[in-house]
């Protein structure tokens, strides 16, 4: 994932002033308090949220429980991908787990900017590739690592945030029970 992020950063750094200016013109910084929703299930994901600071999660309800599918940390792009790409209602919600600061970009304005500045269409492709790589990596880890290994990997990659994430959400994200997570943490 680091290589993918570096590719995106390098690409942005090489954009011309016009493209950078266009991005700035369609972006704004917004803050959300812990517990606030960036997107609710049933809404259309009309914006992308680039996490500047803090942690958010993506989840959906299932049989009275909330299933966390994604955690968003600094420099992550928080969207409900299907809803955003197809402009259909979301099956998921995105919620701030801490106070967060995000750069918000409107979907329709970004589509217009991509037509005017073709380099932004290339940036969009890089962002889609980044998400696909993340998703493939997550699926690979889910099927090849045991619960302890998945926890340790998350702890290694995001050590300063793990303590800020409620254990029920962390267990859901890792695909394990709260009891299993407690046992893992007790042995570390």
N, C-alpha and C positions, 0 to 999 in steps of 0.2 A: 504494500500500500504506500510505503514511503516513496518508492520510485514513481508511482502514479501521481502522487501529490506533487513531487518535484517536477514532473513533466508539465503539470498544469501551471505551477508557479513560474517555471521558465517560459512557458508559452505566453502567459499574461505579461511578464516582464519584457517580452519582445513585441507586444502589440504596439501599434502606432498611437500617437496622441489622440487621433480622432476616435479610434475604437475605445481607448481608455476613457475618454471624455463621454462617449455614448453610454458606457457602463455606469459611470458616476451619475449621469443624468437620470438614469432609470432605477437607481438604487437609493435606499435610505437606511439609516441605522434606527433600530427600534429595540426597546428593552421590554422584557417580560419578567414578571415575578414568578417565583417558585409556585408551581401548581397551575399557572396560566396555560391556556391552550393556544398553540399556534394554528392548529387545524383540528376540527372536530369531525368525527365519523359522520358521513352524510353530506358534508360540505365538498365543494370543488376546490382542489388545491390550485389556487390562482397565483400563488407566489412561491418563490424558492427562498429558503432561509439559510444563509451562510452563518454558521455559529462563530462568533467572534470571541465569546467568553461564556463559560458555563456548560451545562449538560442538559440535554433533552432526550426524550424517548419517543418511539413510535410503537403503538400498541393497538390491539383490537379486542373486543369482548368475545368470549367464548364460554358458554355454559356458566354464566355468572362470574367468570374470572377474567382478568385482563392479561392477555398474552403479549409480552413485550418482544417485538421482533428486531428492534434496532435501537441502539444507543448512539446519540450524536454528541461528539466532543468538539473542542475547538478545531476549526478549519474543516469541519464536516458540512456537507450540504444536506439540510433537512427538508425532505419532500416526501409526499406519498407518490411514488414514481408513476404508477398507473394513472392515478387521478390527474397528476400534473401533465403527463404526456398526452393523455386522451381528453383532458378537460371533462372528466366524468366525476360523479360523486365518489368520495373516498370511503374505503372500507375500514380505514384506520384513523387514529387520532395521533397528533403530535403534541406533547406536553412538556413544559419546562420542569426539570427535576431540581434545578437550582435557579436563582436569579440568572438570567442570561441576556446577552446582547447579541443581536443578529443584524446582518445586512440583508434587507428584504429587496427582492427584485420581482416585479410584476411579470407574469407569464406573457401577456399580450404585448407589452412594451418590449420584452426581450425578443419576441418573434419579429417585431418590426425592426429592431436594431440589427438582428441577424441579416435581414434582407438588405439593409443599408450598408452594413459593414460585414462582408463575408468572413473575415477573420473571427468574428464572434460565433459564426456557425461552426467553425473549426473548434473553438473553445467548447461549444455545446457538445460536440462529438467527444472531446476529451473528458468532459464531465460524465457523459454516459458510459464511456469506457471505464472510468474510475469506479462508478457505481457497480458496473457489471463485474469488475475484478473483485470489489469488496464482497459482493453477493456470492460469487464463486468461491472465494476464500472462506467465507462464513460457512457455506455448505460443506466444503471440504473438511474444515475443522470439526464441524458438527458430526460428521460421519467417521472421522479418523481419530479424533482425540476423545479420551474419556472426560468425565465431568471435572475432575481435578485438573487435568491438563488445560481444559478450556478456561477454567477459573484463573489458573496461573498465567496463561497467555494474556487474558484481560488485565490482570494485575500488573504484568510486565509492561503492557502498552499504555495503561492509563492509571498508574499507581496513585496519583494525587486526587483522582475522582472517585475511586472505588468506595471510599468511606462516606461519600456524599450521596450514594445511590442506595435507596431503601433495599434491604435484603430480599423482600418479596419480589421486587422488580428485577434485581440482579439474578435471582434464581430463575425467574421466568425467562429472562434473556438467555441464560445458559441452558435452558431446557431441563432443569432439575428441580427437585422439591426443595422447599425451604430447609427441611431436616438434613438433606444431603449436603446442601451448601454449608450449613452450620457444622456438620462433621468435617468437611473439607477445611473450613477455616480454623477449626480447633486443632487440626493436625499440622498446620503450617506455622 
